[in-house]
Amino acid sequence: MIRSVVRGNGAALPRRIMKNADFEGMVETSDEWIVQRTGIRQRHVAADDETTASLGEAAARAALDSGGLTPADIDLIVLATSTPNNTFPATAVEIQNRLGMRHGFAFDMQAVCSGFVYAVATADLYIRGGLAKRALVIGSETFSRILDWSDRSTCVLFGDGAGAVVLEAQDGTGGIADRGVLAASLRSDGVHKEKLFVDGGPSTTGTVGHLRMEGREVFKHAVGMITDVIEATFAEAGITAEDLDWFVPHQANKRIIDASAKKLGIAEEKVVVTVDLHGNTSAASVPLALSVAVADGRIKKGDLVLLEAMGGGFTWGAVLLRW
């Protein structure tokens, strides 16, 4: 059978780093308060000349370079983002143009923080269905553009950045030893919309709006929902937590990450944590964490890796792959 194998990966971060202490003159908060409740110590914030498209392009080029590929080798671009450059066209099409591609097809995927997991699962279906041989899957966000910088409960949590992988069609046996995407589970439930949303949009207010969140409610639901899709993914693949080499969760809150891993029986040393460096970068958080763990030598070819995320909507999902 056809497997969607990771051929390359890359990342891009804005130049500006904003430390927790930088908020102390803006809102009532402190470095100690932020670290204790979230694990975040810093985040990157995009400058005027840094956009979702420019960061996504940089991450895409890094992923292509790491795989020894060029834009001519790509058939499909799936961009996960909640902060597109324009309402339309899709920012994926702008990245396609920036890469000099005049072939293939590109589109955006909107599932907020779950976007990259959704995008990997979607690109895998296109590859296994024969509509693409190689896909660029990108998560790119500039959440700083939609933050209310006077709301201390949200403005300290989020950052900007982009990450990408190249998925390539390769023959597999159909077994768990294959490289590539092995299993996935995706869920959503719109009843939770008011717990995490942006209070604007073209069809409602005609404005971009700002991010609004009921933090305690999100935390209350997160661990159970994350566990649900991961257990479904384990069942589909016929594995347990002990079989994993690495767990790469959405980087929203260190306490959620720790609680989820503990509930699932995933050893602490197998969990990739970058929330301290990047904050919550929404759809970019999983590929950014992947890039860190690959660059420092933790994730190696043949490792069994679990990706997981939960975002506004609510949306949540998990993907199991062998690197």
C-alpha positions as CSV (number, residue, x, y, z in Angstrom):
1,M,0.0,0.0,0.0
2,I,1.0,3.6,-0.4
3,R,2.3,5.4,2.7
4,S,2.8,9.2,3.2
5,V,6.4,9.4,4.4
6,V,8.1,12.5,5.8
7,R,10.8,13.4,3.4
8,G,11.8,16.7,5.0
9,N,10.9,19.2,7.7
10,G,11.6,22.9,8.5
11,A,10.6,25.9,10.6
12,A,10.6,29.7,10.6
13,L,10.2,32.1,13.5
14,P,9.9,35.9,13.6
15,R,13.0,37.9,14.5
16,R,11.5,39.5,17.6
17,I,11.5,37.6,20.9
18,M,9.1,38.8,23.6
19,K,9.9,37.7,27.1
20,N,7.4,37.4,29.9
21,A,8.9,40.4,31.6
22,D,8.0,42.5,28.6
23,F,4.3,42.2,29.6
24,E,4.8,43.6,33.1
25,G,4.4,47.2,31.9
26,M,1.4,46.3,29.7
27,V,-1.0,44.2,31.8
28,E,-1.1,43.1,35.4
29,T,1.1,40.0,35.3
30,S,4.6,38.7,36.0
31,D,7.1,36.2,34.7
32,E,6.4,34.0,37.7
33,W,2.6,34.0,37.2
34,I,2.9,33.1,33.5
35,V,5.5,30.3,34.0
36,Q,3.6,28.8,36.9
37,R,0.3,28.6,35.0
38,T,1.5,27.9,31.5
39,G,5.2,27.0,31.3
40,I,5.7,29.8,28.8
41,R,8.9,31.9,29.1
42,Q,9.0,33.6,25.7
43,R,7.3,33.8,22.3
44,H,8.2,35.2,18.9
45,V,6.1,38.2,17.6
46,A,5.9,39.0,13.9
47,A,7.0,42.4,12.6
48,D,5.0,44.3,10.0
49,D,7.0,42.7,7.2
50,E,6.5,39.2,8.6
51,T,3.2,37.6,7.6
52,T,1.6,34.1,7.7
53,A,2.6,33.8,4.0
54,S,6.3,34.9,4.4
55,L,6.8,32.7,7.5
56,G,5.1,29.8,5.7
57,E,7.3,30.2,2.7
58,A,10.4,30.2,4.8
59,A,9.3,27.0,6.6
60,A,8.4,25.4,3.3
61,R,11.8,26.2,1.8
62,A,13.6,24.8,4.9
63,A,11.5,21.6,4.6
64,L,12.3,21.3,0.9
65,D,16.0,21.8,1.5
66,S,16.1,19.2,4.3
67,G,14.6,16.7,1.9
68,G,16.8,17.5,-1.0
69,L,13.8,18.7,-3.0
70,T,12.7,21.8,-5.0
71,P,9.2,23.4,-5.5
72,A,9.1,21.5,-8.8
73,D,8.9,18.3,-6.9
74,I,5.7,19.3,-5.0
75,D,2.1,18.5,-6.3
76,L,0.1,19.8,-3.3
77,I,0.3,22.5,-0.6
78,V,-2.0,22.3,2.4
79,L,-1.6,25.3,4.7
80,A,-3.1,25.1,8.2
81,T,-3.8,28.6,9.5
82,S,-6.4,30.7,11.3
83,T,-4.6,34.0,10.4
84,P,-4.5,34.1,6.6
85,N,-3.0,37.0,4.8
86,N,-6.4,37.7,3.1
87,T,-9.9,36.5,3.5
88,F,-9.3,35.1,0.0
89,P,-7.6,33.8,-1.9
90,A,-6.1,31.0,0.3
91,T,-2.7,31.9,1.7
92,A,-1.5,28.5,0.5
93,V,-1.9,29.9,-3.1
94,E,0.2,32.9,-2.2
95,I,2.9,30.6,-0.8
96,Q,2.6,28.5,-4.0
97,N,3.3,31.7,-6.0
98,R,6.2,32.7,-3.7
99,L,7.8,29.3,-4.3
100,G,7.5,29.9,-8.1
101,M,5.1,27.0,-8.6
102,R,2.9,27.1,-11.6
103,H,1.6,23.5,-11.2
104,G,-0.3,21.4,-8.7
105,F,-2.9,22.7,-6.3
106,A,-3.0,24.5,-2.9
107,F,-5.6,25.3,-0.3
108,D,-5.9,26.4,3.4
109,M,-7.1,24.2,6.2
110,Q,-8.9,26.0,9.1
111,A,-9.1,23.9,12.3
112,V,-7.3,26.4,14.6
113,C,-4.7,24.7,16.8
114,S,-5.6,21.3,15.4
115,G,-5.0,22.6,11.9
116,F,-1.6,20.9,11.3
117,V,-2.9,17.5,12.5
118,Y,-6.0,17.9,10.3
119,A,-3.7,18.9,7.4
120,V,-1.4,15.9,7.7
121,A,-4.4,13.6,7.8
122,T,-5.9,15.3,4.7
123,A,-2.7,15.4,2.7
124,D,-2.2,11.7,3.5
125,L,-5.6,10.9,1.9
126,Y,-4.7,12.9,-1.2
127,I,-1.4,11.0,-1.5
128,R,-3.0,7.6,-0.9
129,G,-5.7,8.4,-3.3
130,G,-3.2,9.1,-6.1
131,L,-4.0,12.8,-6.5
132,A,-0.5,13.9,-5.3
133,K,2.9,12.3,-5.0
134,R,4.5,14.9,-2.7
135,A,2.7,17.4,-0.5
136,L,4.0,20.4,1.5
137,V,2.0,20.5,4.7
138,I,2.5,23.8,6.5
139,G,1.3,25.3,9.8
140,S,1.8,29.1,9.9
141,E,0.3,31.6,12.2
142,T,0.5,35.3,13.2
143,F,-1.8,35.2,16.2
144,S,-0.3,38.5,17.4
145,R,-2.5,40.2,14.9
146,I,-5.8,39.0,16.6
147,L,-4.8,39.3,20.2
148,D,-6.4,41.9,22.6
149,W,-3.2,43.2,24.1
150,S,-5.1,44.5,27.1
151,D,-6.4,41.0,28.1
152,R,-3.8,39.4,30.3
153,S,-5.6,36.1,30.2
154,T,-4.9,35.6,26.5
155,C,-2.2,38.0,25.3
156,V,0.6,36.3,27.2
157,L,-0.3,32.8,25.8
158,F,0.2,33.1,22.0
159,G,3.1,33.5,19.6
160,D,3.8,33.6,15.9
161,G,5.8,31.1,13.7
162,A,5.6,28.4,11.1
163,G,6.6,24.8,10.6
164,A,6.4,22.4,7.6
165,V,6.9,18.9,6.5
166,V,7.1,17.3,3.0
167,L,5.1,14.1,2.7
168,E,6.1,11.7,-0.1
169,A,4.3,8.7,-1.5
170,Q,6.3,5.5,-0.9
171,D,5.4,1.8,-1.0
172,G,4.7,0.1,2.3
173,T,3.6,-3.3,3.4
174,G,0.5,-2.1,5.4
175,G,2.1,-3.0,8.7
176,I,3.1,-1.0,11.8
177,A,6.8,-1.2,10.8
178,D,6.1,1.0,7.7
179,R,7.5,4.5,7.6
180,G,4.9,7.3,7.1
181,V,1.4,8.0,8.4
182,L,0.0,4.9,10.1
183,A,-3.2,6.0,11.7
184,A,-5.3,9.1,12.5
185,S,-8.3,10.2,14.5
186,L,-10.1,13.6,14.0
187,R,-13.0,15.1,16.0
188,S,-14.9,18.3,16.4
189,D,-17.9,19.6,18.4
190,G,-19.3,23.0,17.7
191,V,-21.2,23.2,21.0
192,H,-18.0,24.5,22.6
193,K,-17.6,27.4,20.2
194,E,-18.1,30.2,22.8
195,K,-15.2,28.8,24.9
196,L,-12.5,29.7,22.4
197,F,-13.3,31.9,19.4
198,V,-12.5,35.2,17.6
199,D,-15.3,37.8,18.0
200,G,-15.2,39.0,14.4
201,G,-15.5,37.9,10.8
202,P,-16.5,39.0,7.3
203,S,-20.1,37.6,7.5
204,T,-20.8,38.9,11.0
205,T,-19.0,42.1,12.1
206,G,-17.0,42.9,8.9
207,T,-13.9,43.1,11.1
208,V,-11.0,40.8,12.0
209,G,-11.9,40.7,15.7
210,H,-10.0,39.5,18.7
211,L,-9.4,36.1,20.3
212,R,-11.6,35.3,23.3
213,M,-11.2,32.3,25.6
214,E,-12.7,30.8,28.7
215,G,-9.4,29.4,29.9
216,R,-10.8,27.2,32.7
217,E,-13.4,25.6,30.4
218,V,-10.8,24.9,27.8
219,F,-8.5,23.3,30.4
220,K,-11.4,21.3,31.8
221,H,-12.2,19.6,28.4
222,A,-8.7,19.4,27.0
223,V,-7.3,16.3,28.7
224,G,-10.3,14.1,28.2
225,M,-10.7,15.1,24.5
226,I,-7.0,14.6,23.8
227,T,-7.1,11.2,25.5
228,D,-10.1,10.2,23.4
229,V,-8.5,10.6,20.0
230,I,-5.2,9.2,21.0
231,E,-6.7,6.0,22.4
232,A,-8.7,5.7,19.1
233,T,-5.5,6.1,17.1
234,F,-3.7,3.5,19.3
235,A,-6.6,1.1,18.7
236,E,-6.5,1.7,14.9
237,A,-2.7,1.0,14.8
238,G,-2.8,-1.8,17.3
239,I,-0.2,-0.3,19.7
240,T,0.0,1.1,23.2
241,A,1.7,4.1,24.8
242,E,4.7,2.0,25.6
243,D,5.4,1.4,21.8
244,L,5.8,5.2,21.2
245,D,9.3,6.7,20.8
246,W,8.0,10.3,20.9
247,F,4.9,12.2,21.8
248,V,4.7,15.7,20.1
249,P,1.6,17.4,21.5
250,H,0.1,20.8,20.7
251,Q,2.1,23.4,22.7
252,A,-0.6,25.3,24.5
253,N,0.0,24.8,28.2
254,K,2.6,22.7,30.1
255,R,0.0,21.6,32.6
256,I,-2.3,20.2,29.9
257,I,0.7,18.4,28.2
258,D,1.8,16.8,31.5
259,A,-1.7,15.8,32.5
260,S,-2.4,14.2,29.1
261,A,0.8,12.3,29.0
262,K,0.3,11.0,32.6
263,K,-3.3,9.9,31.8
264,L,-2.1,8.1,28.7
265,G,0.8,6.4,30.4
266,I,3.4,8.1,28.2
267,A,6.8,8.5,29.9
268,E,7.9,12.1,30.6
269,E,11.1,11.6,28.8
270,K,9.2,10.8,25.5
271,V,7.3,14.1,25.5
272,V,8.6,16.9,23.3
273,V,7.9,20.3,25.0
274,T,8.7,23.6,23.4
275,V,5.9,25.8,24.8
276,D,8.5,27.6,27.0
277,L,10.2,28.8,23.8
278,H,7.3,29.5,21.4
279,G,4.2,29.9,23.5
280,N,1.0,28.7,21.8
281,T,1.5,29.2,18.0
282,S,-1.8,27.4,17.1
283,A,-1.4,25.4,13.9
284,A,2.3,26.0,13.9
285,S,3.0,24.5,17.3
286,V,3.3,20.8,16.4
287,P,5.5,21.3,13.3
288,L,7.7,23.8,15.3
289,A,8.1,21.2,18.1
290,L,8.9,18.5,15.5
291,S,11.6,20.7,14.0
292,V,13.3,21.3,17.4
293,A,13.2,17.5,18.2
294,V,14.6,16.6,14.8
295,A,17.3,19.3,14.9
296,D,18.6,18.2,18.3
297,G,18.7,14.6,17.3
298,R,15.9,13.2,19.4
299,I,13.6,12.2,16.6
300,K,15.4,9.8,14.2
301,K,14.5,7.8,11.1
302,G,12.3,4.8,12.1
303,D,11.0,6.4,15.4
304,L,7.3,6.0,16.1
305,V,5.9,9.5,16.7
306,L,2.5,10.6,17.9
307,L,1.2,14.1,17.0
308,E,-1.8,15.6,18.9
309,A,-3.7,18.9,19.1
310,M,-6.8,20.6,20.3
311,G,-8.2,23.9,19.2
312,G,-11.2,26.3,19.0
313,G,-14.4,24.9,17.8
314,F,-13.6,22.6,19.6
315,T,-11.5,20.6,17.1
316,W,-9.1,17.9,18.2
317,G,-7.1,15.1,16.6
318,A,-4.1,12.8,16.6
319,V,-1.8,11.3,13.9
320,L,0.6,8.4,14.4
321,L,3.5,8.2,12.0
322,R,6.9,6.5,11.7
323,W,9.6,9.0,11.0
